[in-house]
Amino acid sequence: MATTTLERSFWQALPKPRARTGFWSWVTTVDHKRIGILYFWTALAFFLIGGVEALLIRLQLARPEQDLVAPDLFNQLFTMHATTMIFLAIMPLTAAFFNYFIPLLVGARDVAFPKLNALSYWMFLAGGIFLNSSWVLGGPSDAGWFGYPNYSLSEFNPGLGVDFWIIGLLLAGIGTLVSGFNFIVTILNMRAPGMSLMRMPMFAWATLVTSFLIVFSFPVITVALLLLLFDRVFGTVFFDVFSGADLTLYHHLFWVFGHPEVYIIVLPAMGIVSEVLPVFSRKPLFGYSVMVFSTMLIGFVGFGVWSHHLFTVGMGPVVNTIFSLATMIIAVPTGIKMFNWIGTLFGGRLRFTAAMLYSLGFLALFLIGGLTGVMLSAAPSNTQIHHTYFVVGHFHYVMIGGALFSLMSALHYWGPKMFGRMLDERLGKVAFWTLFVGFNLTFFPMNILGVMGMPRRIYTYSAGMGWDGLNATSTLGALIMAVSILITLYNLVTSLRNGERAPADPWDGRTLEWAIPSPAPEYNFARLPNVSSRDELWVRKHPQLAEGAAVAASAESDGPAEPIAMPGGSYMPLLVSLGLFIAGYGLLYSMPVFVGGIVLSLLGLIGWGFEGDNMRIIQPGGEQ
Amino acid sequence: MSHSSHAASMPAGAAAHGHEHHTSLGIPNHKLATWLFIASESMFFAALITTYMVFRYRSVVGPHPDEVVNIPLTTVSTFILLMSSLTMALGVSAAQRGESKAVGRFLLFTILGGIGFLVIQFYEWWHLAHHYGLTWNTNIFGSIFYILTGFHKAHVIFGMIWLAVLAVSAFRGTLRREHAVHVDVAGLYWHFVDVVWIVIFTVVFLLTEAGV
């Protein structure tokens, strides 16, 4: 391009990371696998923080009339526990597996926009640190994970807690939204030759639909949070009742995001289980096409059910009925999936590995979560059990029984590919059973407590309500769950140090990620595969199968083994998110700092645009 | 003008274009991502416009929308913004023919259209604040009116910066035919900002005038 020598030397003089190993190589990486690993460890750290918050809540409720935790702190704990677990633990843990495995599953060498991918991670980290820094800067929000006004307005909630909560979520939300764009483009546009949409592994489908949910729902919570932020910081009157505001609008905006969010968490879980069950049943996934369409249907209908969170605000019988019915309809595609998973197991040669146990645990526990969900979907019964522990029991069966069990399954199934070491199977099974027992002891009593009338979010309760035994059981269960998590951590740490080295294909897998070494090389595939089957690797390993000949023929035309150009690292994604992170504090404390942060971010963006790709040529299998 | 220096001097995202020859859908990655971005932005503005619809006549004190909307003035600014979409489309067409200087000229006209639109709209803000005493703290209509139109203005300004970066490359003659997709996606964004304005103009101004 006809830039002058001077300009060219200026842009090329921008510092470009050269380190291949060590701290700076990780800070500047744009490699989807390294970003996935960063997501994994960061989300794990936030998961432990959220877990400690949960334990404090449970200890306070272990016996009636305790004062272990003060009421104000209790409110902050349940607010931060929920916010941390949803936005900083479960979603980023699924993002860790999206990042590491989506390019491998669809046969690509990276995501569509590697630098944007790095930005997603840094925005998530910035949001997480910003949110949690409120613990030492005057205390976090106590307004619940939904932050309903008018309780969250400055009039009733002075101090910066709610502002930290809003800005933290906005920062992390930018990262999530950007990764939504990135994964849709990656899945739709970066597939290997022959990898038609209906040959993609279910986890890729789940990621695709989840990403669409992110793209459509995150802007809505952005608006809700911005309106609240403007009310708090600039004195607008969106949610000031005396100015004529209707607070229900915030409820609707929040839940137009909030309900799809449930599926943003659960669809990837379903995707993981749909990968694990076929491998350990030695059978193809039963009813693949129906699974694909059920996933899409859940995503689509999931956008039309949000008002079932508002049955008690007085929307009237017609609206309540419509949202009741829409909610019940979701049980149909979910039920179809359940039967297809059972169909996959049926007649299979089952291997009860730790990964398989966690996936089977998912089937049982998610079923209970789904059934209690159907009970809640009926508006009349909802009115009775609204805001009771029944709801808490229900969504923990979905969030833990569904999401966490599947993520544990993914850790044991895909961990060897990510880390290059096998996890200890015996410890994995012990941790599974401990978690399974602890989880049910914790949360099943909540279903009963809820029907008995114990409200959510109370910091203590009187003796003699008949709630004592069930609450004590629940706290005991929570401690058992903590033991299980510690076992898993011990397993993870010791296995990564001393575990058996993972072979390329430890589980006799079916999909493309098992066709390459563990951990995956930087370029993923030395030769891009030419795909002609849903279970491409399985058929390649078993050429005697009916489609074996066709697959073998197309495998002949795998891409050429030639030098591969891979993008090198960049400082710019870190710089952009660092600028926004600083601007966040500036908004609360000092306008000059705010402006400085924004300027830093813009400089990062300009550098991003002009620095080029820092491409490196790699010779697969050899030295570069 | 060596081949290897391309990437180093192109605006955002351009570098990746060089090795973006084949995609599964046949749509360039940047274009697909821009459409997704627009889909997401549609939800953003849908939520804001819904908020306007719910809140517009709930103010306890005035001024109310029907007392302040200025149809003739806003019609002029709307016309200017729509004409900038025409010059934008001509710019995209010129980019696809590889006529770099023409691209620069059309982008410049587009930016001028954006400036004209903003001048009139900021004048309207000033007029509302000084003549009617309407600020975003006055009442709930003021809050949503300034936030809705303000976020739209912010989008126009962002688009103008984007187009300005492209225009600089174009006037230097460095925006060649193979980079047409970058003008194309900036154009998609610009048209989107116009379409949002048409909805805002209809909902905030025309419906109010019509008494709906």
Chai-1 contact restraints between the chains, C-beta under 6 A:
chainA,res_idxA,chainB,res_idxB,connection_type,confidence,min_distance_angstrom,max_distance_angstrom,comment,restraint_id
A,M1,B,S5,contact,1.0,0.0,6.0,A-B,restraint_1
A,M1,B,H6,contact,1.0,0.0,6.0,A-B,restraint_2
A,M1,B,S9,contact,1.0,0.0,6.0,A-B,restraint_3
A,M1,B,T174,contact,1.0,0.0,6.0,A-B,restraint_4
A,A2,B,M1,contact,1.0,0.0,6.0,A-B,restraint_5
A,A2,B,T174,contact,1.0,0.0,6.0,A-B,restraint_6
A,T3,B,S9,contact,1.0,0.0,6.0,A-B,restraint_7
A,R8,B,S5,contact,1.0,0.0,6.0,A-B,restraint_8
A,W11,B,A8,contact,1.0,0.0,6.0,A-B,restraint_9
A,Q12,B,A8,contact,1.0,0.0,6.0,A-B,restraint_10
A,A112,B,N29,contact,1.0,0.0,6.0,A-B,restraint_11
A,F181,B,A33,contact,1.0,0.0,6.0,A-B,restraint_12
A,F181,B,L36,contact,1.0,0.0,6.0,A-B,restraint_13
A,I184,B,L36,contact,1.0,0.0,6.0,A-B,restraint_14
A,V185,B,N29,contact,1.0,0.0,6.0,A-B,restraint_15
A,V185,B,L32,contact,1.0,0.0,6.0,A-B,restraint_16
A,V185,B,A33,contact,1.0,0.0,6.0,A-B,restraint_17
A,L188,B,L25,contact,1.0,0.0,6.0,A-B,restraint_18
A,N189,B,T23,contact,1.0,0.0,6.0,A-B,restraint_19
A,N189,B,S24,contact,1.0,0.0,6.0,A-B,restraint_20
A,N189,B,L25,contact,1.0,0.0,6.0,A-B,restraint_21
A,N189,B,N29,contact,1.0,0.0,6.0,A-B,restraint_22
A,R191,B,S24,contact,1.0,0.0,6.0,A-B,restraint_23
A,V215,B,L36,contact,1.0,0.0,6.0,A-B,restraint_24
A,V215,B,S40,contact,1.0,0.0,6.0,A-B,restraint_25
A,F216,B,M43,contact,1.0,0.0,6.0,A-B,restraint_26
A,P219,B,S40,contact,1.0,0.0,6.0,A-B,restraint_27
A,P219,B,M43,contact,1.0,0.0,6.0,A-B,restraint_28
A,P219,B,F44,contact,1.0,0.0,6.0,A-B,restraint_29
A,V220,B,M43,contact,1.0,0.0,6.0,A-B,restraint_30
A,V220,B,A47,contact,1.0,0.0,6.0,A-B,restraint_31
A,V223,B,A47,contact,1.0,0.0,6.0,A-B,restraint_32
A,V223,B,L48,contact,1.0,0.0,6.0,A-B,restraint_33
A,G235,B,N137,contact,1.0,0.0,6.0,A-B,restraint_34
A,T236,B,W136,contact,1.0,0.0,6.0,A-B,restraint_35
A,T236,B,S143,contact,1.0,0.0,6.0,A-B,restraint_36
A,V237,B,I140,contact,1.0,0.0,6.0,A-B,restraint_37
A,V237,B,S143,contact,1.0,0.0,6.0,A-B,restraint_38
A,F238,B,S143,contact,1.0,0.0,6.0,A-B,restraint_39
A,S243,B,V60,contact,1.0,0.0,6.0,A-B,restraint_40
A,S243,B,N139,contact,1.0,0.0,6.0,A-B,restraint_41
A,S243,B,I140,contact,1.0,0.0,6.0,A-B,restraint_42
A,G244,B,R58,contact,1.0,0.0,6.0,A-B,restraint_43
A,G244,B,S59,contact,1.0,0.0,6.0,A-B,restraint_44
A,G244,B,V60,contact,1.0,0.0,6.0,A-B,restraint_45
A,G244,B,I140,contact,1.0,0.0,6.0,A-B,restraint_46
A,A245,B,I140,contact,1.0,0.0,6.0,A-B,restraint_47
A,L249,B,V54,contact,1.0,0.0,6.0,A-B,restraint_48
A,L253,B,A47,contact,1.0,0.0,6.0,A-B,restraint_49
A,G609,B,P11,contact,1.0,0.0,6.0,A-B,restraint_50
A,G609,B,A12,contact,1.0,0.0,6.0,A-B,restraint_51
A,G612,B,A7,contact,1.0,0.0,6.0,A-B,restraint_52
A,G612,B,A8,contact,1.0,0.0,6.0,A-B,restraint_53
A,G612,B,A15,contact,1.0,0.0,6.0,A-B,restraint_54
A,D613,B,A7,contact,1.0,0.0,6.0,A-B,restraint_55
A,D613,B,A15,contact,1.0,0.0,6.0,A-B,restraint_56
